[in-house]
Amino acid sequence: MGQKSDPHSVLFCCDHNAVRSPMAEGIAKKLYGHRFYLQSVGVVNDLEIDGFAIAVCAEIGVPLERHRARSFDEMQKWGEDLSSFDLVVALSPASQRRALDLTKSCHLEVEFWPIIDPTGIGETRETRLAAFRQARDQIRDRLLDRFGPPTA
């Protein structure tokens, strides 16, 4: 994929801001600290942060239990404008469509990273955790590929 220039601010988005986008925000903060301004949102805010997402991120030292889900609409209502971000990273097809729709009027780069949705995978706790670990590791690998080695 090659390394593109680093943005100053990145917004991660997914369907509910309960699994993939908060994982991406948390892992990016752990890897890169304050190198970028990092936030996450969902197309809708109708779920709390997922307990499996909290568990698999805790395994790699990323605390997510204090994350509060929010939507694109809430973000804008709270005074954070989409145009203040340099890059939007969509982690689901629905969030990519919403981001592209919202960025029609501003020149903003939207990247799509097809990260698996682990929420419907697995019957047992172990198989569910394995699916969430797979999503977590996909996100970490994409972050490292896109933004390079972690900040010391």
Secondary structure, 3 states (H helix, E strand, C coil): CCCCCCCCEEEEEECCCCCHHHHHHHHHHHHHCCCCEEEEEECCCCCCCCHHHHHHHHCCCCCCCCCCCCEHHHHHHCCCCHHHCCEEEECCHHHHHHHHHHCCCCCCEEEECCCCCHHHCCCCHHHHHHHHHHHHHHHHHHHHHHHCCCCC
